[in-house]
Amino acid sequence: MSERTPGGAAPRRVRKEPDERRDQILACARDLFSRRPYGTVSNTEIAAAAGVSRGLLNHYFGTKRDLYLAAVSEMMSVPPIPIPAFVEGAGVRERVAQSIDAWLELLERNRGTWVTALDMTSSGGDADLEHILEEARDRAVDHMTEVVGLTPLSRVHPEIRSAFRAYSAMAVTTTREWLNREALTRAQVHFLLQEVLLNLIERVLPQLVADASAER
């Protein structure tokens, strides 16, 4: 990045700390990957957008794939989706609705990055990317159990986490129908994910827990 000197002189490069420069490159990469297909974005373009040399970009991230993996990893963890606060009079439905809306907002803001990640993992050709998304799924399960108040019970009944992992896989497929195929609207996705999750909580999980308890 540069600043223009008084009198309109040629801009001078502003020195930044390494972490700040790295964050700047990553922010520009996330922006470009979110707006354009992965194959149309080059490291040269990202470097220009960040105001750094191509060599400096390669120093921090190496290849475009390495930079993309870093962008996906940051997208899936920063900023974390807050757990809705317990509010008197607000039930599970309201907390689920708020949580799903926050997740969909995150994906919509990073549409290109998310769709590319799904495309790259659907072929089974990128183990590193799949690992990043797998960790994100585990965090999503932790989030869901906390939102609906089932964290303590899930420690005793692992089938709860298994059911939420299955739900998260359905959620990923549903977002593809919305963001990639445009077969569903955001409102429809929200309704579908909300009602399926509530049915899972209210009807399916109690039966799974009861069956598991009877077998022990």
VEXTIDREN-252480 format. One record per residue (C-alpha): x, y, z. Coordinates in steps of 0.2 Angstrom, whole numbers, plus 2048, in hexadecimal, padded with zeros to 3 digits. Layout:
<recs>
- xx:yy:zz
- X:Y:Z
...
</recs>
This chain:
<recs>
- xx:yy:zz
- 800:800:800
- 806:812:7FD
- 803:823:802
- 804:833:7F7
- 810:840:7FE
- 80C:853:800
- 80B:85C:7EF
- 806:84D:7E5
- 817:845:7E4
- 819:832:7E0
- 811:827:7ED
- 81D:81F:7F9
- 81B:80D:800
- 815:80C:812
- 81F:800:81D
- 814:7F3:826
- 818:7E6:833
- 819:7D4:82C
- 809:7CF:834
- 800:7DE:82E
- 806:7DC:81C
- 801:7CA:81C
- 7F0:7CE:822
- 7EE:7DB:815
- 7F3:7CF:807
- 7E7:7C2:80E
- 7D8:7CF:80F
- 7DB:7D3:7FD
- 7DC:7C1:7F8
- 7CB:7BD:801
- 7C3:7CC:7F9
- 7C8:7C6:7E7
- 7C5:7B3:7EA
- 7B3:7B8:7F1
- 7AF:7C2:7E2
- 7B7:7B8:7D4
- 7BA:7A6:7CF
- 7CA:79E:7D6
- 7D1:79B:7C5
- 7CF:7AD:7C0
- 7D9:7B5:7CE
- 7EC:7B6:7CD
- 7F9:7B9:7DA
- 7FF:7C7:7D0
- 7EE:7CF:7D1
- 7ED:7CC:7E4
- 7FE:7D4:7E6
- 7F9:7E3:7DD
- 7E9:7E5:7E7
- 7F3:7E3:7F7
- 800:7F0:7F1
- 80E:7E3:7F3
- 81A:7DB:7E7
- 817:7C9:7E0
- 827:7C4:7E9
- 821:7CA:7FA
- 810:7C1:7F8
- 819:7B1:7F3
- 824:7B3:803
- 815:7B3:80E
- 80A:7A6:805
- 813:79D:7F8
- 807:797:7EA
- 7F6:79D:7E6
- 7EF:78D:7ED
- 7F8:791:7FE
- 7F0:7A2:7FE
- 7DF:79B:7FA
- 7E0:78F:808
- 7E5:79D:814
- 7D6:7A7:80E
- 7CA:798:811
- 7D1:795:822
- 7CF:7A7:827
- 7BD:7A7:820
- 7B7:798:82A
- 7BE:79E:83A
- 7BF:7B2:83A
- 7B4:7BA:83F
- 7AC:7AC:849
- 799:7AB:849
- 793:7B1:85A
- 788:7A5:864
- 778:7AE:867
- 776:7B4:878
- 769:7AC:883
- 75B:7B9:884
- 74C:7B7:88F
- 73D:7B2:885
- 747:7AC:876
- 747:79A:873
- 751:78E:868
- 748:793:858
- 74E:7A5:85A
- 760:7A0:85E
- 761:793:850
- 75A:7A0:844
- 766:7AD:849
- 775:7A1:848
- 770:79B:836
- 76E:7AD:830
- 77F:7B2:836
- 787:7A2:82D
- 77E:7A6:81D
- 784:7B8:81E
- 796:7B2:820
- 794:7A7:811
- 78C:7B4:806
- 799:7C1:80A
- 7A6:7B4:804
- 79C:7AC:7F7
- 7AA:7A9:7EA
- 7B6:7A2:7F7
- 7A9:796:7FE
- 7A3:78F:7ED
- 7B5:78C:7E7
- 7B9:783:7F7
- 7AA:778:7F4
- 7AE:775:7E2
- 7C0:771:7E7
- 7BC:764:7F4
- 7AD:75C:7EB
- 7BA:753:7DF
- 7C4:74D:7EE
- 7D4:755:7E7
- 7D9:760:7F5
- 7DC:758:806
- 7E3:768:80E
- 7D3:772:809
- 7C8:763:80F
- 7D2:763:820
- 7CE:776:822
- 7BB:773:81E
- 7BB:764:82A
- 7C1:76E:838
- 7B4:77C:834
- 7A7:76E:835
- 7AD:769:846
- 7AC:77B:84C
- 79A:77C:844
- 795:76D:84E
- 79C:775:85E
- 792:785:85A
- 782:77C:857
- 783:772:867
- 786:782:870
- 778:78C:868
- 76B:77F:86C
- 772:77B:87D
- 777:769:87A
- 78A:76A:87D
- 789:761:88E
- 77E:753:887
- 789:751:878
- 798:74D:882
- 78E:73E:889
- 785:73A:879
- 791:73B:869
- 783:737:85E
- 77D:749:860
- 78D:74F:858
- 78C:742:84B
- 77A:748:847
- 780:75A:846
- 78E:755:83B
- 782:74D:82F
- 777:75D:830
- 786:768:82C
- 78A:75E:81C
- 778:761:816
- 77A:773:81A
- 78A:774:80F
- 780:76C:801
- 772:778:803
- 77D:787:802
- 784:780:7F1
- 772:780:7EB
- 770:792:7F0
- 781:79A:7EC
- 787:78F:7DD
- 778:788:7D4
- 76C:797:7DA
- 75E:78A:7DC
- 759:790:7ED
- 758:7A2:7F4
- 761:7A7:804
- 750:7A8:80D
- 74C:796:807
- 75C:790:80D
- 75A:798:81E
- 749:790:820
- 74F:77F:81A
- 75E:77F:826
- 754:786:835
- 745:779:834
- 750:76A:831
- 75B:76F:840
- 74C:772:84B
- 745:761:846
- 755:759:849
- 756:761:85B
- 744:75E:860
- 740:74D:858
- 750:744:852
- 75D:747:85F
- 751:741:86E
- 74E:731:865
- 761:72E:861
- 765:732:873
- 757:726:879
- 75D:718:86E
- 76F:71A:873
- 76A:71A:885
- 760:70A:884
- 76F:701:87C
- 77B:705:88A
</recs>
